[in-house]
Each structure stands twice: as structure tokens, then as C-alpha cells.
Amino acid sequence: MKLKTVTIFSSVLIGILFSTLTISYLNTSKVLDLQARELSNTEKQISAAKGLKVALLQHNRSVFLFSLNKKNIRLQKLNLYHDHIISFLDDLDILVAANKESKKFQEQIRNKILTYIEKREQFGNTSLSAIEQYNSASKHIDELDLHIDSFVKHNDGRMKSLIAKIDEEKNRADGLALFLLTSGLVTILIILFGIFTMIYKPLLNLSKIINEYKNGNVNVRANNSGLNEIKVVANNFNLMAENLKRQKEDQLSFIASIAHDLRNPLNAISIAIHLLMQDTDVKNIEILKIIHKQTNDLNRLVGDLLDTTRIEAGQLELEFSDTDIVTLLQNAVELFRNSSEIHNFVLKLPKSPVICHCDEVRLSQVINNLITNSIKYSPAGGCITVSMVKEEDRILFSVTDQGMGIEPNELENIFNPFQRTKATKSTIPGIGLGLSASKKIIEGHKGKIEVQSILNQGSTFQVTLPV
Ligand code: ADP
């Protein structure tokens, strides 16, 4: 699946969820708002109707009292109750406007009330006594009450059905909210699961593989999992690793064949020089010594090349035996002591032998390489210190010079094949294989080789070996 598809799919899913949520929220709040208004309107109608009932009774009583003893104060009350009735009727007019059925009730009530008022307020123009008029008006009011009661009953019914509807709407909204919450959680879980399995995990694996590769395990390959884009990166990484592997193999086999072809003529030259040195005059001996030294250097170089090709091809074979490291270091220093007049060799070694189970020849190769380098890369001369200490379960030996040193950012690289520092590349001959071979040999002994260096002040190469 492509990242684009996943993004679109998740966005659409989240979009649908949010739109549904918003629409249903708006819808529910609108419905509830309408129903609440209607409920309050119905309530007002009921209370207006009840108010009307009371006002009618008060009005009838006031007319009766007024007709008994016409006093100003009674007239005021009579007018007040009359106004109450009219005001309640007007209120009802407004309240029932939106409801046809209530409107019908209201019209009947209004007509009857108006008839009542018209009749009742003509109390002076009739031959009936005040009490008879009161009784007749009371009958009229009783009839009116029946109408008002049915109006109230009708509205009571409406109120109940509205409350039921509001409850229903609330339950519906609760159900919908629960559904949306559950589906929201499920969607988020699906998206998180997708991100975890299709993006996070494959990326983590890829980064682990790249790290492993960077740390030297050139045989690791990335898994073909996750989104298409990650698969493409993983495939490209695998292709790149395969290409580099093939290139390196080609390089190594090329170097191996050249080194192999060089070895035989070099051996022949060495033997010839050796024979010549036994039978010549002093002047030629000096020239032969130079040729001898150069041939030895060349031989060592070819040896390094062959070693590297073998080591890189995983063919390093070590022959372990109990060896005295003190003697090994002493011999190495003696070998080089006379090779330079500007260097002063200092030995800091234990007095008694220190035995280590190791490959003597390979370890000598490492020590020789470190001493050769310390001479080569301190062209101004100085002190070269070879020291060794034995701890409980390990042996540490080091070679320190006062030479040109190494820049901090180059320290990590010098143990890789063909890597040389910028400062030495153009000034001092070398091909950058000694340290990489030394590292592999020491690692073959389950030990480690480290360097500490200060530019223009010198370097210390330290080897740690388990006893
Ligand atoms: P080579 O000496 O043939 O170039 P090495 O693998 O022995 O190969 O060393 C790799 C590089 O590390 C050297 O080219 C040099 O740049 C740097 N180096 C090694 N030893 C020293 C040292 N003692 N002082 C400064 N630089 C060193």
C-alpha cells in the first residue's frame, strides 16, 4: 500500500467521523431547542388558561358586588378583572398562533368570553336581580370552564408527548454519541495499528539494519515490508549493499591476483640480493643495502595486500600458542631500533614474561605495523615508547609517538581498508591496509585496538588482549 493511499484513507475516515459528529450534534441541538420552545409555549398556554379561569370568576364576582352597591372602588376592580381577561386572551392569541388545534380551541373560548363579557356588563339593562344575573353568568362561566379545561387537557397531552419526544431525542443522541465514540476509538485504533505495522515497525527495522551495516556487518539485508515507499528504500538499500559487496569482491580479487603475481619476482629479487651481498665490495654493499631495504618494504606491502584480501574474504586463520608478549615486544623494538637515527626508543615492560595464548606471527605483524607507523608518521623524530601492563584478566600494550597526530574526525576511519588521513595522503607513502589488518587480527583474538591522538603532538595506539 502507498503512503498516499493510507493518508487519503485515514483523512477520509476521520473526515466522515467528524462530519457525522458535527451534523448529528447540530441536528440534535436544533430539534431539542425547538422542542424546548414548544414545551415552554405549551406551559405558558396552560398557565394563561388557568389565569383566565380565575380572572373570569373574579370578574363575575366583581360585577355582582358592583351591581349590589355601586361604588367607585368596585368599578376599578371590575375594570381590572376585565383587563386581566382581555390580556390573558391576547396572550393566548399569540401563544396558540403556531398550533392549529389550540387555535381552534382558543377561538371558541374567545368568542364565548366576549359574549359573556358583553352580556355580563349590561347588568343594568335587564329586569333580572343581581343574584339571578350572577347565577346565570356563573352557568355561562361553568360552560366556559369546560372549554378551558379541555384546552388545558389538550395542552397537557401535548406537553406529555413533547416530554416523551425530548426523552426519545436525548436517548437517540446518547446512542449516537456512544456509537460515534466507539467507532472513533475503533478508527483511531485501526489507524494507529496501520501506522505501527506499516510505517513505524518497518522504519525501525530499516534503521536497525542500516546501523548494523554501518557498524561493519555488511551481510545484513533489509526486510521487504511496510508501505510501498519504505519497501522502495529497503530494496534500494539491499541493491546498494549487494553492489558494494560485488565491487569489493572484484576489488579484492583484483588486488589478490596482482599481489600474488608480484610475490614470486620479489622473492627471486630478494634471494638474488642476498647472494650478491655475500660477494661484493664495500661500495656496492651500500647500494645493495638500499635495494634490500626497498625490496623488504615492497615485500611487506605485498604481504599486507594479500593479508587484507584474505581477511576481508573471511579467510583469516589464527594459530594459537602460549607466547611471551614481553619478548615479542622487545624483539620488535630491536628490529627497528637501528632503522632510524632520529627516533629514540623507550621500553616500559614488565621484568618477567607475560604469557598469552595467541597467534605469535600475527601479533608480531600487528606490533611491527604499529612501530613502523610511529616511525613513518613522526618524520621529525622524537621518542617512541613501547609499553605494556598486565592486569588480572587482560594484557594492555601500546605504542606512543610524538609525531604528526590525527584529526579527531579521522580517528574512526583509519581502521578501515584504504583509509588514510588528509595530512599523510600526499606527503608520506602508504596504502592504508596495515591498521585494518591489525584490527581484524586483534578482533580474531577477542581483543580491541584503540587510538588516542592530538594533532601535531603525537598518537598512542593501544591493544587490549584477554589473557
Ligand atoms: P599506511 O600506513 O600504509 O597508510 P595504515 O593502515 O597502517 O596504512 O594506516 C592508516 C592511516 O592511519 C595512515 O595512512 C595514516 O594516515 C594514519 N596513521 C597510522 N598510524 C599513525 C600514526 N602513528 N600517526 C599518525 N597517523 C597515523
Residues whose N, C-alpha, C, O or C-beta is under 5 A from the ligand:
A	BS01	ADP	N373 S374 Y377 G403 G405 I406 I414 Q419 R420 T421 T424 G430 I431 G432 L433 G434 L435 S436 S459
